[in-house]
């Protein structure tokens, strides 16, 4: 029964996403094909194979963190802050997919780094989550002693913890992304949940716009936000698991 419910839920998601996203995909494909033929028609010196190689080169360069800016290129995804953020996304299993090692040595190191880093990350997240839970239980116990509340104190503290977590990890961060990335609030909220849930599609990633200047603290603060936000969301997901079971 559980397997049937699982497959049915995934099938429902697939059907809804197909209905919502398929028309936009077809339209984008048609526009791309039209732009391709218009470019070839307006620039007869271009040959289709050469244009295809150029497009593939641009895509590969973008995956490596290199973008064109006029007659120059922009670097910076593999500086220390960018590498630190990539390391966080690797051991938290977010794996945005917009950036990956391109050298054999880098790939081998990434395997070894993740092999030991993922368990370390899980242990740390568990400890942070337990500390958060203990803090909530301590506050509830203190209210029970002061106001002689019983079930009300626990419910009140849990509600406050939920609201505080929503503000710190989901509702307020989109305002920062609006300022630093130029995203809409909806895009920032979407990025926040996709990141903290470790889904990590990679369609939105912070600090990747070559036209923007980011402060040095930005990626470090976001890394801490990811760490504590994942611990908080893990507690919420654990509650949902207990409810479903």
Secondary structure, 3 states (H helix, E strand, C coil): CHHHHHHHHHHHHHHHHHHHHHHHHHHHHHHHHHHHHHHHHHCCCCCHHHHHHHHHHHHHHHHCCCEEECCEEECCCCCHHHHHHHHHHHHCCCCCCCCCCCCHHHHHHHHHHHHHHHHHHHHHHHHHHHHHHHHHHHHHHHHHHHHCCCHHHHHHHHHHHHHHHHHHHHHCHHHHHHHHCCCCHHHHHHHHHHHHCCCCCCCCCCCCCCCCCCCCCHHHHHHHHHHHHHHHHHHHHHHHHHHHC
